[in-house]
Amino acid sequence: MIRFDENEVGKISVEQFLKCRALCIERLKNEPSFDLILDSTNSSLPYEELSELNSLLLSKSRVLVVIVATDQMEDLYSEWNLVPTIQEAEDFISFERMQRDLGF
């Protein structure tokens, strides 16, 4: 299931998300504010199954950051926020939050 930290950042692997997709979506719908890091370093990224998740986050003015292996980045959908490490995902979310706070 999704783990939320004290900064309202959720983290889950693609495998975990796909196993409990309906429960995860329902929980995320009930969370007032959150950003989400999705780890796909050990699996392929099923865009069709993740589009609802991305749409949900966008509707709440939040961000989805996907961790992927560096060698896969070129082959993946360029509209997604792709980073190679958890640290870069956290940095990306911090930057996005600064932009939201400034009104961008």
VENRA-V560474 format. One record per pair of residues at least 4 apart in sequence whose C-alpha atoms are under 8 Angstrom apart, sorted by the first residue. I is the first residue (numbers start at 0). J is the second residue. D is the distance in Angstrom with one decimal. If there is no record, write none. Layout:
# VENRA-V560474
I | J | D
I | J | D
This chain:
# VENRA-V560474
0 | 11 | 6.8
0 | 15 | 6.5
0 | 16 | 7.1
0 | 19 | 7.3
0 | 23 | 6.8
1 | 9 | 5.9
1 | 10 | 5.6
1 | 11 | 5.1
1 | 16 | 7.9
1 | 23 | 6.9
2 | 9 | 5.3
2 | 10 | 5.4
2 | 11 | 6.7
3 | 7 | 5.8
3 | 8 | 5.4
3 | 9 | 4.2
3 | 10 | 6.5
4 | 8 | 5.6
4 | 9 | 6.6
7 | 32 | 6.9
7 | 33 | 4.9
7 | 34 | 6.7
8 | 33 | 5.5
8 | 34 | 4.9
8 | 35 | 5.6
8 | 36 | 7.3
9 | 33 | 6.7
9 | 34 | 6.1
9 | 35 | 4.6
9 | 36 | 6.1
10 | 35 | 5.9
10 | 36 | 4.8
10 | 37 | 6.0
10 | 38 | 7.6
11 | 15 | 6.5
11 | 16 | 6.5
11 | 35 | 7.9
11 | 36 | 6.5
11 | 37 | 5.3
11 | 38 | 6.2
12 | 16 | 6.2
12 | 37 | 5.4
12 | 38 | 4.4
12 | 39 | 6.1
13 | 17 | 6.1
13 | 37 | 6.2
13 | 38 | 5.9
13 | 39 | 5.4
13 | 42 | 7.1
13 | 44 | 7.4
14 | 18 | 6.3
14 | 39 | 7.9
14 | 42 | 7.4
15 | 19 | 6.5
16 | 20 | 5.1
16 | 23 | 6.7
19 | 23 | 6.1
20 | 24 | 6.1
21 | 25 | 6.2
22 | 26 | 6.1
23 | 27 | 6.1
24 | 28 | 6.1
24 | 52 | 6.8
25 | 29 | 6.6
26 | 30 | 6.4
28 | 55 | 7.4
32 | 59 | 7.4
32 | 61 | 7.5
33 | 61 | 6.6
34 | 56 | 7.4
34 | 61 | 5.4
34 | 62 | 5.2
34 | 63 | 6.2
34 | 92 | 7.1
35 | 62 | 6.4
35 | 63 | 4.9
35 | 64 | 6.3
36 | 63 | 6.0
36 | 64 | 4.9
36 | 65 | 5.8
36 | 66 | 7.3
36 | 88 | 6.7
36 | 89 | 8.0
37 | 63 | 7.2
37 | 64 | 6.2
37 | 65 | 4.8
37 | 66 | 6.2
38 | 65 | 5.9
38 | 66 | 4.8
38 | 67 | 6.9
39 | 43 | 6.4
39 | 44 | 6.4
39 | 65 | 6.8
39 | 66 | 5.7
39 | 67 | 5.4
39 | 68 | 7.9
40 | 66 | 6.2
40 | 67 | 4.8
40 | 68 | 5.4
45 | 49 | 6.4
46 | 50 | 6.0
49 | 53 | 6.3
50 | 54 | 6.1
51 | 55 | 6.1
52 | 56 | 6.4
53 | 57 | 6.2
53 | 62 | 7.9
53 | 63 | 6.4
54 | 58 | 6.1
55 | 59 | 6.6
56 | 60 | 6.3
56 | 61 | 4.9
56 | 62 | 5.9
56 | 63 | 6.7
57 | 61 | 5.5
57 | 62 | 6.6
62 | 92 | 7.1
62 | 95 | 7.6
63 | 79 | 7.9
63 | 80 | 6.8
64 | 79 | 7.4
64 | 80 | 5.0
64 | 81 | 6.0
64 | 82 | 7.2
64 | 88 | 6.0
64 | 91 | 7.7
64 | 92 | 7.6
65 | 79 | 7.5
65 | 80 | 6.0
65 | 81 | 4.9
65 | 82 | 6.3
65 | 88 | 7.4
66 | 81 | 5.9
66 | 82 | 5.0
66 | 83 | 5.3
66 | 84 | 6.0
66 | 85 | 6.8
66 | 88 | 7.0
67 | 71 | 6.7
67 | 72 | 6.7
67 | 81 | 6.5
67 | 82 | 6.2
67 | 83 | 5.2
67 | 84 | 7.6
68 | 72 | 6.7
68 | 83 | 5.5
69 | 82 | 7.9
69 | 83 | 5.5
71 | 75 | 6.6
72 | 81 | 7.1
82 | 87 | 6.2
82 | 88 | 6.1
83 | 87 | 7.0
83 | 88 | 7.9
84 | 88 | 6.3
85 | 89 | 6.2
86 | 90 | 6.2
87 | 91 | 6.0
88 | 92 | 6.3
89 | 93 | 6.3
90 | 94 | 6.2
91 | 95 | 6.2
92 | 96 | 6.1
93 | 97 | 6.3
94 | 98 | 6.4
95 | 99 | 6.2
96 | 100 | 6.1
97 | 101 | 6.2
98 | 102 | 6.2
98 | 103 | 5.2
99 | 103 | 5.6
